[in-house]
Amino acid sequence: MRRVVSAFSVLALSALLVLAGCAGKGGTTAPQGGTAGPTAEAPQAGELQPEPGAQLLFWESGGAVGEWAKYVAEEFSKRYGVPVTYEEVSHVDTPGKLKTDGPAGLGADVFAAPHDHLGELVAGGLIEENAAPPDYAKDFLPATIQGTTYEGKLWGYPTAIETYALIYNKDLVKEVPKTWDELLAQAKAHTDVQKNTYGFMMEPANFYFAYAFFGGYGGYVFGDHNTNPADIGLNNEGSVKAGEFLQRIHREVLPLKVEDVTYDAKEGLFKSGKLMYNVNGPWAVDDYRKANVNFGVAPLPLLDNGNHPTSFSGIRALYVNAYTKYPKAAALFAQFATSEEMLLKLYEMTGMLPARASLLQNPEIQGNEAVRGFLEQAQYAVPMPNIPQMSAVWTPMSSALTTIWNDNANVKQALDAAVKQIRDAVQAQSSGR
């Protein structure tokens, strides 16, 4: 999943402060100091009081979300007088980087990460519990709080919810399909491999995207709402149907190997008008607009059992490093970045679906056709499991999907092998504790 990218920088407290050197690749340097400058406001009643001399390092991805991060850092610095240095680190890489940099005192004070790494971060003692007031959570979409909660405690500061949907080229599509049978019929008529034009593409071996079919046919990752790693449902009857449906897509409309349907290849075709239907998330919208693609967004069509595909949803959130020297300032920053004002700005700059429930009623958001399409699909989405055992799932499932797609392998046997690998890895994790 793509996943996210942001960055924070900080503005000077006043023109007299000097911008110091950047912190690293993609870094933006905040003014040094740490005491409230002349433009900083005193914390309001009930707000956390930043530690004297506090200065923060923030890891976020780049691109449009990075520009938002810089804006937030500027506003935070002006309001609280705490310098923040932004360093570009892909949010999917921050959990791994923090494992080495955190204990060494080199990690960011605040960092963005996908919610499915939460269990690992907590188990490793790498993050602080959410320090915002108790009523903080009530303003957010329930799924975002669920995704950033682990073992009954809220750890994250949600920024956005994301899921994928059907994205189509309006210049090529006369009628948006309601079912997969309709979609495959349209896609088949449009596909011409020799001319490099395709009716439908998705990353077939990327379990993040393929899960929509597994869940829609009755498969699941872990039992008890993805909290029980002893119960794995990735080789049950529904999961086998999902694998067989992927083979149908391969056979009827996408006769390419997994290695040829990369994210970049797929996106290049869509942006050049050679792809009718695409499966992707809101993070791609900005690129489509820049490429002047006349696109629309719709929920994934109904499966032949009448069910909606259950796309994975991911929760973008900020977390406070347990090794930070400035836990109060870091928590205040994370809280500020997830305020209604800052998350509306995130939507305006990136098109990401905001985590705060109140913003979904914002007229600007309601009037956005693409956002409405993603939100409709989000009704059927399932948050990715956030327990540590989820890390044991991705590679075995990617391998199984590859052989199911490329080799037309027996689906049941391929999934049985994947589940055995997952069970072995989970057992190894438990033994290592």
LUMTORGU-218267 format. One record per residue (C-alpha): chain; x, y, z negated; residue in one letter. Coordinates in Angstrom, 1 decimal, m for minus. Each point is the difference from the previous one (the first is absolute). Layout:
BEGIN
+----+--------+--------+--------+----+
! ch !      u !      v !      w ! aa !
+----+--------+--------+--------+----+
!  A !      X !      Y !      Z !  A !
...
+----+--------+--------+--------+----+
END
This chain:
BEGIN
+----+--------+--------+--------+----+
! ch !      u !      v !      w ! aa !
+----+--------+--------+--------+----+
!  A !    0.0 !    0.0 !    0.0 !  M !
!  A !    1.3 !    2.4 !    0.6 !  R !
!  A !    0.5 !    1.7 !   m2.2 !  R !
!  A !    0.7 !    3.3 !   m1.3 !  V !
!  A !    2.4 !    2.7 !    0.1 !  V !
!  A !    0.3 !    3.2 !   m1.8 !  S !
!  A !    2.4 !    2.3 !   m1.5 !  A !
!  A !    0.2 !    2.6 !   m2.5 !  F !
!  A !    2.0 !    3.1 !    0.0 !  S !
!  A !   m0.1 !    3.0 !   m2.2 !  V !
!  A !   m0.2 !    3.7 !    0.5 !  L !
!  A !    2.0 !    2.5 !   m1.8 !  A !
!  A !   m1.3 !    1.4 !   m3.2 !  L !
!  A !    1.1 !    3.3 !    1.3 !  S !
!  A !    2.1 !    1.4 !    2.8 !  A !
!  A !    2.9 !    0.2 !   m2.4 !  L !
!  A !    0.3 !   m3.7 !   m0.4 !  L !
!  A !    2.4 !   m1.7 !    2.4 !  V !
!  A !   m0.9 !   m3.1 !    1.9 !  L !
!  A !    2.5 !   m2.8 !   m1.0 !  A !
!  A !    1.2 !   m2.9 !    2.1 !  G !
!  A !   m2.4 !   m2.6 !    1.3 !  C !
!  A !   m0.4 !   m3.3 !   m1.8 !  A !
!  A !    0.4 !   m2.3 !    2.9 !  G !
!  A !   m1.3 !   m0.9 !    3.4 !  K !
!  A !   m3.0 !    1.9 !    0.9 !  G !
!  A !    0.3 !    1.8 !   m3.3 !  G !
!  A !   m1.3 !    3.4 !   m0.8 !  T !
!  A !    1.6 !    1.8 !   m2.9 !  T !
!  A !   m1.9 !    1.8 !   m2.6 !  A !
!  A !    1.3 !    3.0 !   m1.9 !  P !
!  A !    2.1 !   m1.1 !   m3.0 !  Q !
!  A !   m0.8 !    1.0 !   m3.5 !  G !
!  A !   m2.8 !   m1.6 !   m1.8 !  G !
!  A !   m1.4 !    2.7 !   m2.1 !  T !
!  A !   m3.1 !    1.8 !    1.0 !  A !
!  A !    0.7 !    2.8 !    2.4 !  G !
!  A !   m1.7 !    3.3 !    0.2 !  P !
!  A !   m2.8 !   m1.2 !    2.1 !  T !
!  A !   m0.6 !   m3.2 !   m1.9 !  A !
!  A !   m3.2 !   m0.3 !   m2.0 !  E !
!  A !   m0.2 !   m1.2 !   m3.5 !  A !
!  A !   m1.6 !   m3.5 !   m0.3 !  P !
!  A !   m3.7 !    0.1 !   m0.6 !  Q !
!  A !   m1.5 !   m1.5 !   m3.1 !  A !
!  A !    0.2 !   m3.8 !    0.1 !  G !
!  A !    2.6 !   m0.1 !    2.7 !  E !
!  A !    3.4 !   m1.7 !   m0.5 !  L !
!  A !    2.8 !    2.3 !   m0.9 !  Q !
!  A !    3.1 !   m0.5 !    2.2 !  P !
!  A !    3.2 !   m0.7 !   m1.8 !  E !
!  A !    2.4 !    3.0 !   m0.2 !  P !
!  A !    2.4 !   m0.2 !    2.9 !  G !
!  A !   m2.0 !   m2.5 !    1.9 !  A !
!  A !    0.7 !   m0.6 !    3.7 !  Q !
!  A !   m1.5 !   m2.7 !    2.0 !  L !
!  A !    0.9 !   m2.3 !    3.0 !  L !
!  A !   m2.8 !   m1.2 !    2.1 !  F !
!  A !    0.0 !   m2.9 !    2.5 !  W !
!  A !   m2.5 !    0.0 !    2.7 !  E !
!  A !   m0.2 !   m0.9 !    3.7 !  S !
!  A !    0.6 !    2.4 !    2.8 !  G !
!  A !   m2.2 !    1.3 !    2.8 !  G !
!  A !   m3.2 !    1.8 !   m0.6 !  A !
!  A !   m0.4 !   m1.3 !   m3.5 !  V !
!  A !    3.5 !    1.3 !   m0.7 !  G !
!  A !   m1.0 !    3.4 !    1.0 !  E !
!  A !   m2.9 !   m0.2 !   m2.4 !  W !
!  A !    2.4 !   m1.1 !   m2.7 !  A !
!  A !    2.2 !    3.1 !    0.6 !  K !
!  A !   m3.1 !    2.2 !   m0.3 !  Y !
!  A !   m1.0 !   m1.7 !   m3.3 !  V !
!  A !    3.5 !    0.4 !   m1.4 !  A !
!  A !    0.0 !    3.7 !    0.9 !  E !
!  A !   m3.3 !    0.5 !   m1.7 !  E !
!  A !    1.1 !   m1.9 !   m3.1 !  F !
!  A !    3.2 !    1.9 !   m0.3 !  S !
!  A !   m1.8 !    3.3 !    0.3 !  K !
!  A !   m2.6 !   m1.0 !   m2.6 !  R !
!  A !    2.2 !   m1.7 !   m2.6 !  Y !
!  A !    3.6 !    1.2 !    0.8 !  G !
!  A !    1.3 !   m3.6 !    0.2 !  V !
!  A !    2.4 !   m0.6 !    3.0 !  P !
!  A !   m0.8 !   m3.1 !    2.0 !  V !
!  A !    2.2 !   m1.5 !    2.6 !  T !
!  A !   m1.5 !   m2.1 !    2.8 !  Y !
!  A !    1.8 !   m3.0 !    1.4 !  E !
!  A !   m1.4 !   m1.9 !    2.9 !  E !
!  A !   m0.4 !   m3.6 !   m0.9 !  V !
!  A !   m2.7 !   m2.1 !    1.7 !  S !
!  A !   m2.6 !   m0.8 !   m2.6 !  H !
!  A !    0.2 !   m3.7 !    0.9 !  V !
!  A !    3.7 !    0.1 !   m0.9 !  D !
!  A !   m0.3 !    1.8 !   m3.4 !  T !
!  A !   m0.8 !   m3.0 !   m2.2 !  P !
!  A !    3.1 !   m1.9 !    1.2 !  G !
!  A !    2.2 !    3.1 !   m0.3 !  K !
!  A !   m1.2 !    0.8 !   m3.4 !  L !
!  A !    1.0 !   m3.4 !   m1.3 !  K !
!  A !    3.6 !    0.9 !    0.5 !  T !
!  A !    0.0 !    3.8 !   m0.2 !  D !
!  A !   m2.4 !    0.2 !   m3.0 !  G !
!  A !    2.0 !   m1.7 !   m2.7 !  P !
!  A !    3.1 !    1.8 !    1.3 !  A !
!  A !   m1.6 !    3.4 !   m0.5 !  G !
!  A !   m0.1 !    0.7 !    3.8 !  L !
!  A !   m3.6 !   m0.6 !    0.7 !  G !
!  A !   m2.6 !    2.7 !    0.7 !  A !
!  A !   m2.0 !    1.3 !   m2.9 !  D !
!  A !   m3.2 !   m0.3 !    2.1 !  V !
!  A !   m0.4 !   m2.2 !    3.0 !  F !
!  A !   m2.6 !   m1.2 !    2.4 !  A !
!  A !   m0.7 !   m3.7 !    0.4 !  A !
!  A !   m2.7 !   m2.3 !    1.3 !  P !
!  A !   m2.2 !   m1.4 !   m2.7 !  H !
!  A !    0.7 !   m3.7 !    0.8 !  D !
!  A !    3.4 !    0.4 !   m1.6 !  H !
!  A !   m1.5 !    1.2 !   m3.3 !  L !
!  A !    0.3 !   m3.4 !   m1.8 !  G !
!  A !    3.7 !   m0.3 !    0.8 !  E !
!  A !    0.7 !    3.6 !   m1.1 !  L !
!  A !   m1.8 !   m0.6 !   m3.3 !  V !
!  A !    1.5 !   m3.4 !   m0.6 !  A !
!  A !    3.5 !    1.5 !    0.6 !  G !
!  A !   m0.6 !    2.8 !   m2.5 !  G !
!  A !    0.6 !    2.6 !    2.8 !  L !
!  A !   m2.9 !    2.3 !   m0.4 !  I !
!  A !   m1.8 !    2.1 !   m2.6 !  E !
!  A !   m3.7 !   m0.4 !   m0.7 !  E !
!  A !   m2.2 !    2.8 !    1.4 !  N !
!  A !    0.2 !    2.9 !   m2.5 !  A !
!  A !   m2.8 !    2.1 !    1.2 !  A !
!  A !   m3.1 !    0.7 !   m2.2 !  P !
!  A !   m2.4 !   m2.9 !   m0.5 !  P !
!  A !   m2.6 !    1.6 !    2.3 !  D !
!  A !    2.5 !    0.1 !    2.9 !  Y !
!  A !   m1.2 !   m3.3 !    1.5 !  A !
!  A !   m3.7 !    0.9 !    0.2 !  K !
!  A !    0.6 !    2.4 !    3.0 !  D !
!  A !    1.5 !   m2.6 !    2.2 !  F !
!  A !   m1.5 !   m2.7 !    2.3 !  L !
!  A !   m0.4 !   m3.2 !   m2.1 !  P !
!  A !    2.1 !   m2.0 !    2.5 !  A !
!  A !    3.0 !    2.4 !   m0.5 !  T !
!  A !   m0.2 !   m0.4 !   m3.7 !  I !
!  A !   m0.4 !   m3.8 !    0.3 !  Q !
!  A !    3.1 !   m0.2 !    2.2 !  G !
!  A !    2.2 !    2.0 !   m2.3 !  T !
!  A !   m1.1 !   m1.7 !   m3.2 !  T !
!  A !    1.8 !   m3.1 !   m1.2 !  Y !
!  A !   m0.8 !   m2.1 !   m3.1 !  E !
!  A !   m2.6 !    2.6 !   m1.1 !  G !
!  A !    2.3 !    3.0 !    0.2 !  K !
!  A !    0.1 !    2.8 !    2.5 !  L !
!  A !    3.5 !    0.6 !    1.4 !  W !
!  A !   m0.3 !    1.9 !    3.2 !  G !
!  A !   m1.1 !    3.4 !    1.2 !  Y !
!  A !   m2.1 !   m0.8 !    3.1 !  P !
!  A !    0.5 !    2.2 !    3.1 !  T !
!  A !   m1.9 !   m1.7 !    2.7 !  A !
!  A !   m1.8 !   m3.2 !    1.0 !  I !
!  A !    0.7 !   m1.5 !    3.3 !  E !
!  A !   m1.4 !   m2.9 !    2.1 !  T !
!  A !    0.1 !   m0.8 !    3.6 !  Y !
!  A !   m2.8 !    0.0 !    2.5 !  A !
!  A !   m0.7 !   m0.3 !    3.8 !  L !
!  A !    1.5 !    2.9 !    1.9 !  I !
!  A !   m1.0 !    0.4 !    3.6 !  Y !
!  A !    0.7 !    2.1 !    3.0 !  N !
!  A !   m3.2 !    1.9 !    0.9 !  K !
!  A !    1.1 !    0.4 !    3.6 !  D !
!  A !    0.0 !   m3.9 !    0.4 !  L !
!  A !   m2.9 !   m1.0 !   m2.2 !  V !
!  A !   m3.6 !    0.5 !    1.1 !  K !
!  A !   m1.6 !   m1.6 !   m3.0 !  E !
!  A !    1.6 !   m0.8 !   m3.4 !  V !
!  A !   m0.5 !   m3.7 !   m0.7 !  P !
!  A !   m2.0 !   m1.2 !   m3.0 !  K !
!  A !    1.4 !   m3.5 !    0.1 !  T !
!  A !    3.3 !   m1.7 !    0.8 !  W !
!  A !   m1.6 !   m1.9 !    2.9 !  D !
!  A !   m0.9 !    3.4 !    1.6 !  E !
!  A !    3.5 !    1.4 !   m0.7 !  L !
!  A !    1.8 !   m3.0 !    1.4 !  L !
!  A !   m2.2 !    0.1 !    3.2 !  A !
!  A !    0.9 !    3.6 !    0.6 !  Q !
!  A !    3.6 !   m0.5 !   m0.8 !  A !
!  A !    0.3 !   m3.0 !    2.3 !  K !
!  A !   m1.3 !    2.0 !    2.9 !  A !
!  A !    2.5 !    2.8 !   m0.6 !  H !
!  A !    3.1 !   m2.1 !   m0.6 !  T !
!  A !    2.5 !   m0.3 !    2.8 !  D !
!  A !    3.4 !   m1.1 !   m1.3 !  V !
!  A !    1.7 !    0.7 !    3.4 !  Q !
!  A !   m1.1 !    3.6 !   m0.2 !  K !
!  A !    0.8 !    0.2 !   m3.7 !  N !
!  A !   m3.5 !    0.9 !   m0.9 !  T !
!  A !   m1.8 !   m1.7 !   m2.9 !  Y !
!  A !   m3.5 !   m0.1 !   m1.5 !  G !
!  A !    0.9 !   m0.8 !   m3.6 !  F !
!  A !    3.1 !   m0.1 !   m2.1 !  M !
!  A !    0.8 !   m0.5 !   m3.7 !  M !
!  A !    3.1 !   m1.4 !   m1.7 !  E !
!  A !   m1.0 !   m3.7 !   m0.2 !  P !
!  A !    2.7 !   m1.1 !   m2.5 !  A !
!  A !   m0.4 !    3.0 !   m2.3 !  N !
!  A !   m2.1 !   m1.5 !   m2.9 !  F !
!  A !   m1.0 !    3.5 !   m1.0 !  Y !
!  A !   m2.1 !    0.4 !    3.1 !  F !
!  A !   m0.9 !   m3.7 !    0.5 !  A !
!  A !   m1.5 !   m0.2 !   m3.5 !  Y !
!  A !   m3.1 !    1.7 !    1.3 !  A !
!  A !   m1.0 !   m3.3 !    1.8 !  F !
!  A !    1.0 !   m2.2 !   m3.0 !  F !
!  A !   m2.2 !    1.9 !   m2.4 !  G !
!  A !   m2.8 !    0.3 !    2.6 !  G !
!  A !   m0.1 !   m3.8 !    0.4 !  Y !
!  A !    0.1 !   m0.7 !   m3.7 !  G !
!  A !    3.8 !   m0.3 !   m0.7 !  G !
!  A !    1.7 !    1.8 !   m2.8 !  Y !
!  A !    3.4 !    0.5 !   m1.4 !  V !
!  A !   m0.4 !   m0.6 !   m3.7 !  F !
!  A !   m3.1 !   m1.0 !   m2.0 !  G !
!  A !   m1.8 !    2.0 !   m2.6 !  D !
!  A !    0.1 !    3.2 !    2.0 !  H !
!  A !    3.7 !   m0.5 !    0.9 !  N !
!  A !    1.2 !   m0.4 !   m3.6 !  T !
!  A !    0.4 !   m3.8 !   m0.2 !  N !
!  A !    3.2 !   m1.2 !    1.9 !  P !
!  A !   m0.8 !   m3.6 !   m0.9 !  A !
!  A !   m2.9 !    0.2 !    2.4 !  D !
!  A !    1.1 !    0.7 !    3.6 !  I !
!  A !   m2.7 !    0.1 !    2.7 !  G !
!  A !    2.2 !    0.4 !    3.1 !  L !
!  A !   m0.5 !   m3.5 !    1.4 !  N !
!  A !   m3.7 !   m0.5 !   m0.8 !  N !
!  A !   m2.6 !   m0.5 !    2.7 !  E !
!  A !   m0.5 !    3.7 !    0.5 !  G !
!  A !    3.7 !    0.7 !    0.4 !  S !
!  A !    0.2 !   m2.8 !    2.6 !  V !
!  A !   m2.8 !    1.7 !    2.0 !  K !
!  A !    1.9 !    3.2 !   m0.2 !  A !
!  A !    3.1 !   m1.6 !    1.5 !  G !
!  A !   m2.0 !   m1.6 !    2.7 !  E !
!  A !   m1.6 !    3.4 !    0.8 !  F !
!  A !    3.5 !    1.5 !    0.4 !  L !
!  A !    0.8 !   m2.8 !    2.5 !  Q !
!  A !   m3.1 !    0.9 !    1.9 !  R !
!  A !    1.1 !    3.6 !    0.2 !  I !
!  A !    3.4 !   m1.1 !    1.2 !  H !
!  A !   m1.5 !   m2.4 !    2.6 !  R !
!  A !   m2.6 !    2.5 !    1.4 !  E !
!  A !    1.4 !    3.5 !   m0.1 !  V !
!  A !    3.5 !    0.2 !   m1.4 !  L !
!  A !    2.3 !   m2.5 !    1.7 !  P !
!  A !    3.2 !    1.3 !   m1.5 !  L !
!  A !    2.4 !   m1.4 !   m2.6 !  K !
!  A !    0.0 !    1.5 !   m3.5 !  V !
!  A !    3.4 !    1.5 !    0.7 !  E !
!  A !   m1.4 !    2.0 !    2.9 !  D !
!  A !   m2.9 !    1.5 !   m1.9 !  V !
!  A !    2.0 !    2.2 !   m2.3 !  T !
!  A !   m1.5 !    3.0 !   m1.7 !  Y !
!  A !    2.1 !    2.4 !    2.1 !  D !
!  A !   m0.9 !   m1.8 !    3.3 !  A !
!  A !   m3.7 !    0.0 !   m0.9 !  K !
!  A !    0.0 !    3.7 !   m0.9 !  E !
!  A !    1.9 !    1.0 !    3.1 !  G !
!  A !   m2.6 !   m1.7 !    2.2 !  L !
!  A !   m2.9 !    1.6 !   m1.9 !  F !
!  A !    1.5 !    3.5 !    0.2 !  K !
!  A !    0.7 !   m0.4 !    3.7 !  S !
!  A !   m3.6 !   m1.0 !    0.7 !  G !
!  A !    0.8 !   m3.6 !    0.9 !  K !
!  A !   m1.8 !   m1.6 !   m3.0 !  L !
!  A !   m3.8 !    0.0 !   m0.5 !  M !
!  A !   m0.3 !   m1.3 !   m3.6 !  Y !
!  A !    2.5 !    0.3 !   m2.8 !  N !
!  A !    0.0 !   m0.9 !   m3.6 !  V !
!  A !    1.8 !    2.5 !   m2.2 !  N !
!  A !   m0.4 !    2.3 !   m3.0 !  G !
!  A !   m0.4 !    3.7 !   m0.6 !  P !
!  A !    3.7 !    0.5 !   m0.2 !  W !
!  A !    0.1 !   m0.3 !    3.8 !  A !
!  A !   m2.6 !    2.7 !    0.7 !  V !
!  A !    2.4 !    2.9 !    0.1 !  D !
!  A !    2.1 !   m1.7 !    2.7 !  D !
!  A !   m3.1 !   m0.7 !    2.1 !  Y !
!  A !   m1.0 !    3.7 !   m0.2 !  R !
!  A !    3.5 !    1.1 !    1.0 !  K !
!  A !   m0.1 !   m2.4 !    2.9 !  A !
!  A !   m3.3 !    1.5 !    1.1 !  N !
!  A !   m1.8 !   m3.4 !   m0.1 !  V !
!  A !   m3.8 !    0.3 !    0.2 !  N !
!  A !   m0.6 !   m2.5 !   m2.8 !  F !
!  A !   m2.8 !   m1.1 !   m2.4 !  G !
!  A !   m0.1 !   m2.1 !   m3.1 !  V !
!  A !   m2.5 !   m2.7 !   m0.9 !  A !
!  A !   m0.3 !   m2.7 !   m2.5 !  P !
!  A !    1.3 !   m3.5 !    1.0 !  L !
!  A !   m2.8 !   m1.8 !    1.9 !  P !
!  A !   m2.0 !   m2.8 !   m1.6 !  L !
!  A !    1.3 !   m3.5 !    0.1 !  L !
!  A !   m2.0 !   m2.9 !    1.5 !  D !
!  A !   m1.2 !   m0.9 !   m3.5 !  N !
!  A !   m1.6 !    3.4 !   m0.3 !  G !
!  A !    2.5 !    1.3 !   m2.6 !  N !
!  A !    2.2 !    3.1 !    0.1 !  H !
!  A !    3.8 !   m0.6 !    0.2 !  P !
!  A !    1.3 !    0.9 !   m3.5 !  T !
!  A !    3.0 !    2.2 !    0.8 !  S !
!  A !    2.6 !    0.5 !   m2.7 !  F !
!  A !   m0.1 !    3.3 !   m1.7 !  S !
!  A !    3.1 !    1.6 !   m1.3 !  G !
!  A !    0.3 !    2.6 !   m2.7 !  I !
!  A !    2.6 !    2.7 !    0.4 !  R !
!  A !    1.1 !    1.2 !   m3.4 !  A !
!  A !    2.7 !    1.8 !   m1.9 !  L !
!  A !    1.8 !   m1.6 !   m2.9 !  Y !
!  A !    2.3 !    1.3 !   m2.8 !  V !
!  A !    3.4 !   m1.8 !   m0.3 !  N !
!  A !    0.4 !   m1.5 !   m3.5 !  A !
!  A !    3.6 !    1.2 !    0.0 !  Y !
!  A !   m0.7 !    3.7 !    0.7 !  T !
!  A !    1.5 !    2.5 !   m2.4 !  K !
!  A !   m3.1 !    2.1 !    0.4 !  Y !
!  A !   m3.1 !   m2.2 !   m0.5 !  P !
!  A !   m2.3 !    2.9 !   m0.8 !  K !
!  A !    1.0 !    2.2 !    2.9 !  A !
!  A !   m0.1 !   m3.0 !    2.3 !  A !
!  A !   m3.5 !   m1.0 !   m1.2 !  A !
!  A !   m1.1 !    3.6 !    0.4 !  L !
!  A !    1.3 !    0.1 !    3.5 !  F !
!  A !   m1.8 !   m3.3 !    1.0 !  A !
!  A !   m3.2 !    1.4 !   m1.5 !  Q !
!  A !    0.4 !    3.3 !    1.8 !  F !
!  A !    0.7 !   m1.8 !    3.3 !  A !
!  A !   m3.3 !   m2.0 !   m0.3 !  T !
!  A !   m2.1 !    3.0 !   m0.9 !  S !
!  A !   m3.0 !    0.7 !    2.2 !  E !
!  A !    1.7 !    3.0 !    1.5 !  E !
!  A !    3.2 !   m1.9 !    1.0 !  M !
!  A !   m1.9 !   m3.1 !    1.3 !  L !
!  A !   m2.2 !    2.2 !    2.2 !  L !
!  A !    3.2 !    1.4 !    1.4 !  K !
!  A !    1.3 !   m3.5 !    0.5 !  L !
!  A !   m3.1 !   m0.8 !    2.1 !  Y !
!  A !    0.4 !    3.2 !    2.0 !  E !
!  A !    3.7 !   m0.7 !    0.8 !  M !
!  A !   m0.2 !   m3.7 !    0.5 !  T !
!  A !   m3.5 !   m1.2 !    0.5 !  G !
!  A !    0.4 !   m2.4 !   m2.8 !  M !
!  A !   m3.2 !   m1.0 !   m1.9 !  L !
!  A !    0.2 !    1.7 !   m3.4 !  P !
!  A !   m0.2 !   m2.1 !   m3.2 !  A !
!  A !   m2.2 !    2.5 !   m1.8 !  R !
!  A !   m3.7 !   m0.8 !    0.4 !  A !
!  A !   m1.1 !    3.7 !    0.0 !  S !
!  A !    2.0 !    0.7 !    3.2 !  L !
!  A !   m2.0 !   m2.6 !    2.0 !  L !
!  A !   m2.9 !    2.4 !   m0.1 !  Q !
!  A !    2.1 !    2.9 !    1.3 !  N !
!  A !   m1.6 !    1.4 !    3.2 !  P !
!  A !    3.3 !   m0.1 !    1.8 !  E !
!  A !    0.5 !   m3.6 !   m0.7 !  I !
!  A !   m3.6 !   m0.9 !    0.7 !  Q !
!  A !    0.3 !    1.7 !    3.4 !  G !
!  A !    3.0 !   m2.1 !    1.0 !  N !
!  A !   m1.0 !   m2.9 !    2.3 !  E !
!  A !    3.2 !   m1.9 !   m0.5 !  A !
!  A !   m0.2 !    0.2 !   m3.8 !  V !
!  A !   m3.6 !   m1.1 !    0.1 !  R !
!  A !    1.0 !   m3.1 !    1.9 !  G !
!  A !    2.7 !   m1.0 !   m2.5 !  F !
!  A !   m2.3 !    0.7 !   m2.9 !  L !
!  A !   m2.7 !   m2.2 !    1.5 !  E !
!  A !    2.5 !   m2.9 !    0.3 !  Q !
!  A !    1.2 !    0.8 !   m3.5 !  A !
!  A !   m3.4 !   m1.2 !   m1.3 !  Q !
!  A !    1.0 !   m3.6 !    1.0 !  Y !
!  A !    3.7 !    0.3 !   m1.0 !  A !
!  A !    1.7 !   m2.0 !   m2.8 !  V !
!  A !    2.8 !    1.5 !   m2.0 !  P !
!  A !    3.2 !   m1.9 !    0.5 !  M !
!  A !    0.9 !   m2.1 !   m3.1 !  P !
!  A !    2.3 !    2.0 !   m2.3 !  N !
!  A !    1.3 !   m2.9 !   m2.1 !  I !
!  A !    3.7 !   m0.9 !    0.3 !  P !
!  A !   m0.8 !   m3.3 !    1.7 !  Q !
!  A !   m1.2 !    1.9 !    3.1 !  M !
!  A !    3.6 !    0.4 !    1.1 !  S !
!  A !    0.2 !   m3.7 !    0.5 !  A !
!  A !   m2.8 !    0.1 !    2.6 !  V !
!  A !    1.2 !    2.3 !    2.9 !  W !
!  A !    2.9 !   m2.1 !    1.5 !  T !
!  A !   m1.7 !   m3.4 !   m0.1 !  P !
!  A !   m3.2 !    1.4 !    1.5 !  M !
!  A !    2.0 !    1.9 !    2.7 !  S !
!  A !    1.8 !   m3.3 !    0.9 !  S !
!  A !   m3.3 !   m1.9 !    0.1 !  A !
!  A !   m1.7 !    2.6 !    2.2 !  L !
!  A !    2.9 !    0.0 !    2.3 !  T !
!  A !   m0.1 !   m3.7 !    0.7 !  T !
!  A !   m3.8 !    0.1 !    0.2 !  I !
!  A !    0.1 !    2.7 !    2.6 !  W !
!  A !    3.2 !   m0.8 !    2.0 !  N !
!  A !   m0.1 !   m3.8 !   m0.1 !  D !
!  A !   m3.8 !   m0.6 !   m0.3 !  N !
!  A !    0.9 !   m2.0 !   m3.1 !  A !
!  A !   m2.6 !   m2.0 !   m2.0 !  N !
!  A !   m1.4 !    2.7 !   m2.2 !  V !
!  A !   m0.7 !   m2.1 !   m3.0 !  K !
!  A !    3.5 !   m1.5 !    0.0 !  Q !
!  A !    1.6 !    3.4 !    0.4 !  A !
!  A !   m2.0 !    1.6 !   m2.8 !  L !
!  A !    0.6 !   m3.0 !   m2.3 !  D !
!  A !    3.7 !    0.5 !    0.5 !  A !
!  A !   m0.3 !    3.7 !   m0.8 !  A !
!  A !   m2.0 !   m0.6 !   m3.1 !  V !
!  A !    2.6 !   m2.6 !   m1.2 !  K !
!  A !    2.8 !    2.6 !    0.5 !  Q !
!  A !   m2.1 !    2.6 !   m1.9 !  I !
!  A !   m0.6 !   m2.4 !   m2.9 !  R !
!  A !    3.7 !   m0.9 !   m0.2 !  D !
!  A !    1.0 !    3.7 !    0.0 !  A !
!  A !   m2.6 !    0.8 !   m2.7 !  V !
!  A !    1.3 !   m2.9 !   m2.1 !  Q !
!  A !    3.5 !    1.3 !    0.4 !  A !
!  A !   m1.1 !    3.4 !   m1.1 !  Q !
!  A !   m1.6 !   m1.4 !   m3.1 !  S !
!  A !    3.1 !   m2.1 !   m0.8 !  S !
!  A !    2.2 !    3.0 !    0.3 !  G !
!  A !   m1.9 !    2.0 !   m2.6 !  R !
+----+--------+--------+--------+----+
END
